[in-house]
Amino acid sequence: MKNLTSNDAYSRILNAIITSELRPGDTVAEIQLAQKFGFGRTPVREAIMRLENEGFIVSAERKKRVYILFPKDIEEIFQIKQAIESMTASQAAEKATPEDKKELSDMLAEMKSLTTMDSSRHDEYVQRWLQLDIDFHGLLFRIANNSRAGVIVDNLNLQFMRIKLGMLVLEERVGKSIYEHLEIGEAILEGRKEDAARLMHTHLETVKQTIIALMKTFYYHAP
């Protein structure tokens, strides 16, 4: 067995959940995971406890399983995200310094460059956009000087990341998302805090509806 810590086991198992290597509803057993990933049983046991506390693993009928998200869960997650991230966009528009605006402007320029990328490089296109999306929202939390809000949203994002990764295969949706981020960014650069908040709320509403539609089409029919 590898001489690794519970943090290593936690990261590996969480990644397996996010990427659907461990699928929703799969049984989570300490011995099998230790063998599968090459960890000792103690780090795996501690990792499972942590993931259960965070809601990624649930106990039912004396078994532990990978959590299953339903559309109503997405509704709840995005209700919180919309409240926090709309406020953050407004704060960023109000607080952005010239240095912040330069960094944001450079990021928006990189986003624009993606719109002209050769369609044959789809995988690279998606990976670059995924990182830019993370960087963009992280920058807004930093500009707004609200790291706690960022931590809350990061945890919420992990809960539906496996579905978001599936959504990114839809090239049309990625293009629309880039446009929505450009609009939000321009509002922040121009100090239009009400517009920034409104555009962020609308963007997240669109993402939510897309995810729910994907869940109902490709995953399961659920309440």
N, C-alpha and C positions, 0 to 999 in steps of 0.2 A: 504493500500500500504506500501511496505517496505520503510524505511527512508534511502535510498541509493543514492549515487551520480551518476553523469553522467558517471564517470569512471567505476563504477560498471555495469551500463547499457551497456556501450560500450563493456566491456569485455564479458558480457553475450551474447549480440547480435552477436559480432564477432565470438565467439565460436560456436554459432548456425549456422553461415554461413560456417565456416570452416568444421564443422562436417556434413553439409548438413541437419541439422534439419530445417534450412531455405534453400530451394533448389534454384539453379540458375533460375532466372526469376520470383521467388515468389514476390508478391506484399508486400511492406513494408509499413504498416500503423501504425501511432503513437499510436492510441487508442488500436488497436489489440495487438501490442507488449507490451504495458503497462499492459494490462490484462493478456496476456500469461505468462509474466515473473514476474509480481507482482511489477512493478516499477511505480513511478509517471510519469505523462506525460512529465513534464519538463526535467527530466534526459534522458528520451527516445528521446525526440526531439533533445537535445544536442548531444546525442550519434549518432543519425541518421545523423546529420549534419557532425559530425567528420568522420563517415564511408563513407559518400558521398565524402568528401574532399579527402579521401584516396583511393577512387575508388572501395570500396566494395559494395556500393549501387549506383545505377545510376537513373537518372530521364529521363523518356520517356513518352510522351503522357499524361502529367500532373500526372503521377504516379511515385512512387519510387519503384524500384525493386532490388532484389539481382543480382549482376553482373553475367554475363555469360562469361566464358573463352572460347576462340576458339584456335585452334592450332596455329594460327598466333600470338596470345598473348603469348603462351608458348615459341614460337621462340624468341620473343622480350625479355621476362624475362630471358631466358637462355643465350642470347647473352650478356646481362649485367652481369649475374652471372659468366659466363665463363671468362670474362675479369677481373672481380674483384677477383674471388676466385683463378684463376691461378696465378695472381700476388701475392696474399696473401700466397699461398703455397710456391712460390719462396722466398718471404721475410722471411717466417718462417724457411725455410731451411738455410737461410743465417744468421739469427739472433738468432736462438735457443740457449739458455744457457744450461749448464749441468742440471740445475733444470727443465727447460722446457722439455728437452729430457727425463728425468726420468718420468715426468708426462705423456708425450706422449707415452712412452714405456709401462707404466702401462695400459694406455687406450687401446693400441693395444693388449696387453695380454688379456684384458677383451673381446675384440672383438673376438679374437681367441677362447676363451672359449665358445662363442655362437655357434661355428661351430660343437661342440660336444653335444649340448643340445638335449634332447629327443624330437623327432618330435611331441609327444603328447602334449607338452607344448607350442603349437604354439602361443597362445595369449601372454604368458609371453615372449616368444622369440621375437615377434614383438615389444612389448612395450619396452623391454630392448634395442633392436636395435635402435628404434626411438630416445630414450634418448641418446644413445651413439653417434648416428649420429649428433644430435644437439650439444652435448658436444665437439665432435671432431672438427667440423667447428668453434665453439666458441673459442676453444683453439688455433687454428691456427690464428684467428684474434688477439687474445691476444698476442701470441708470435710475430706476425708481428707488434704489437703495432699500430694497425689501427682500432680503435673502430668505426670510422665513416663508414668505409667500411662494418663493421659488421652490423650496424644499417640499411644500405641500403639493404643488402642481407636478413636480417631478415624480412623486409617489403615485399620484393619480394617473399620470401618463403611462407608467409601467404597467398599470392594471389593464390597459387596453392596447398595449404596444403590439401584441401578436396580431390583432385585427388591423391595426394601422399599417403594419408591414404588408398585409394582404391588400390593403387599399392602394398602396403605392404602385402596384402593378398597373393601375389604371392611369395611363399616361395623361389622359385628358384632365383627370382630377389634379395631378401634379401641376400641370400648367395653370389651372385655375387657382390653385393654392399659392403659386408664385405671385400671380397677379394680386391676390388678396393681401399678401404680405407686403408687396410694393406699395399698395394703397395705405396700409397701416403705417408703414415706415415714412412715407411722404407726409402724412398727417402729423406724425411726431416731429419730423424735421421742421415743419412749419409752425409748430406749437399749437396745433388745433386739437386740444385735449378732448373736447366733446366728440369730435369726429373720430379720433383715435380709439376712444372707448367704444363708440358705436360700430366702427368697422371691425374691431376685434371681436365684439359680441356676435356680429353677423358671420364672420369667418368661422368661429367656433360652432355656431349653429349649423352651418353648412357641413362642416366636418362631422358633427354628431349625426346629422340625417344620413350622410353617406355611409357611415359606419353601421348604423342601424339597418339600412337597406341591404348592406353586404351580409350582415349577420342573418337576416331573414331569408336571403337568397341562397347563400352558400353554406351556412352553418346549421341553423335549426330554426324552426318556427317556435317562438317563445313569446310570453307576455311582454 
